[in-house]
Amino acid sequence: MEKIISYPLSAIAYVLFMLTLIIFHPIQWICLNVLGYQAHKKSVDYLNFCLLRIGHLLGNTYEVKGRENIPQDAPIIFASNHQSLYDIILFVWFCRRWHPKFVSKIELAKGIPSVSYNLRHGGSVVIDRKDPKQSLPVIRSLGEYIEKHKRSAVIFPEGTRSKNGKPKEFAAMGLKILCKAAPSAYVVPVTINNSWKIVKYGFFPLGLGNRLTFTVHNPIKVSEVPFDELFAQTEQAVVNGIQ
């Protein structure tokens, strides 16, 4: 029954989703090229706010826990599990105070209104997963960026999305590079639950009535913990929070 009901609701949601991306594309361009970084960031924030609200049409609700744990005025490295593209929307809106930037695959940096523009011009970096050597200096540059500006980077150590919510093995390299490039940073583990259920049927239709939770765990100061221990603590915190 859920799947049957979801067909018309998903069609409406996709139309609204695409209209939002199209409308905000020129808004982003004007904000960045006329008013500068802060205005562009605000436009991206409210783009993602609108995308979250479209989720209400599908019966989605959101719960945020532990955001008070995130340090202020310091570089932040968010390390999270990854269940769907909705995870990025959650980070942009709920962590907007920390100016989140992403390590994204190169395919998303072209052809998608608003999304591709922000990835290219908003401080995030794109990597070619077919060329591992290319990704190393790119990720390092993101670490240097957050160290300089005291902003945040978001990395998904699983490397790709989990289609059923079960965590995949974490890879250490990307997180290690960020830590070396941003020695004054804090690693903040984050667990996202139930966003995979939005796409449990695939691209269409979308899942209905999901309670998405965004749980922030205790931060770990990069300079105070050996990386191997930091990595183990981060993975354990993220995985233990998955329901």
N, C-alpha and C positions, 0 to 999 in steps of 0.2 A: 504493500500500500504506500509506504514512504516513497518508493521509487516512482510510482505513478503520479503521486501528488507533486513530486519534485520536478517533473518535466516542465510544466508551465512556469513554475517559480524560478527554475534555473534559467530558462530562456529570458525572463524579465531581468534577472540578476546579471546575466552576461551583457545584455544590452546596456543596462545602467553602468556596469563596470567599464565597458568600452567607451561609452559617452564621457564618463568621468576622466578616463585617460586622455581622450582627445581634447576635452575642454582645458585640462590642466597643462597640456603640452605648451601651447603658446603663453600661458600664464607663467610657466617656469622660465621660458626664454626671456620674456620681458623682465621678470624679477631679477634674473641673473645678469643680463646684459645692460639693464638700465639702473637697477637698484642695488645690485651686488649680492654677496654670499648670504647674508642674513635673511634678506627678502626671499631669495631662492629657497633657502632652508624652510622658511615658513610655508611657502607654497607646497613643498614636498610633504611637510607635516600634515597639512590640511587635505592634500590629495589622499593620503593614507587614512586620515580620519573618515573621509567620505567612503572609502573602500570598506572600512570596518563597518560603517553603518549600513551599507548595502548587504552585509552579512546578516543583519537582523531580519531581512526579508526571508532568509532561509532558516530563521529560528536560531541563529547562532547567538550565544552569549559569551562574555569574556570575564575572566577572573585573573587579577594580578596579585601576586604575593611576593613580599620581600623586597620591593623596590627601594625601601628605605635603607637596605644594606649596601647600595651602590655608593662608593666614595665620590665626593665632590672635588672639583678642581684638580683632577689627576687623570692621566690617560687610562682608559679602560679597554680591556680585551674581553668581550663577551664570547664565551665558548658554549655552544648550544647543540642539542640534538636537532634533527631536521626532518620534518614530516610532510611539509607542503610549501608551496610558494606563499601561502598565507602567513608563514612564520616571519617573512620579511616585513609584511604590513604590521604585524604585532610589534616588531622591534622598532620600526620607524616611529610609530605613534607612542607606544608606552615608554620608550627610552629616548624620546626626542630631546630631553634636557641634555643628553650626553652626545648629541650629534653623531648617531651611528653611521658608520661607513662599512661597506661589504666587500668581501672577496667573492666575486661572481664569475660564472662561466661566460666566456666571450660571446656565446650565442645570444645572450640576453641583452647585449649592448648595442643591438641594431634591430630596427624594424618594429619595435614596440613603442607606441606613443607614450610619452611621459617617463616610462620605466627606463628605456634605453638612454634617453637624454640625461636623466639623473645619474645613471651609472657612469656615463662618460664625463659629466661635468660637475657632479656633486661631491667628489672626493673619494668615491669608491674605486676599486681596481678590478680589472677583468683578467682572467687567466685562460689560457688555452690548455685544457686538460689533456690534449694529445701531445703537448710539448712541455713536460715537467720542468725543463731547464728555464723556460721562459717565466714560469710562475714564481721562482725563487726571488729574483730581484724585485718583481712587482709586489709581492707580499712584504718584502723588506721595506719598500718605499711607503707602504701603508703604515707599517710600524713607526717609521720615522715621522710620518705625518701626524699621527696621534700623539707621539711624544712631544713634538713641537707645539701643537695647538691644544693639547689636553682635551682631545676628543676621544671617540671610541671606535673600535673595529669589531665587527661581528664575524666570527668564523664558525663554520659547521664542520667539526673534525671528522664526522662520518664520511664526508666527501660527497655524498648524494643522499637523496631523500629515502626515508623508510616508508614503504607503502602500506605497512600494517601496524606502525607504531613501535615495533620492536627495534631496539637500538642496534646499530651496526658497530663493528669495531672502530675505535677512534684511531686516526692517524696523527702522529705527533709533529710532523715536519712543519706544517703551516703555523701551528701555535708556537713552536720553538723559535721560528724566525721572527714572529711578532714580538715575542718576549725579549729576544736579543736586541731588536731594533728599538724597543720601548722599555728600557730598564727601570723606569720609574712607574711603570704601569701596575695596575691590579688586574688579575684574571678573575672574571666573575662568571661562574658556571650558571647556566640557565637551562631549565627544563620546560619544554612545551609539550602539552598533552592534548590529544584529540584533534589536532588540525588535519591529520591524515584522513579523518572520517569525512571531511568535506569532499575529498576526491576518492572516496572508497569505491565508487562505481566507475571511476575513470574521469575523463574530461567532462562528460555529460551523461546523465544529469548529476547534480551535486547532492551531497548528503545533507539531511535536514536535522535541525534541533540539536546541534552540538554545543557542548560546554567546553570552550577552549580555555585552558589554564596556562598562565605564564608565570613560572616560579623562579625567583632570583635567589640563589644560594649565597653563602658567605664568601666575600672576596678573599683572594690570596695575593699578597704582595709579591711581585716577581723577584725583587731583590732579596727577599728574606727566606726563600725556599729553593732548594736545588730543583732543576727543571724536572727530573724524573719523578720526584715526589709531587711536585706541583701538577704534573700531567696526570698522575694516578689519582690525586685528590679531586681534580676537575672531572675526570671521567666518572669516578665513583659517585660524585654529587649529582651529576646530570642523570646518570643511569638509575640511581636509586630513587629519583623523583618521577620516573616514568611509570604511569599507571596502566 
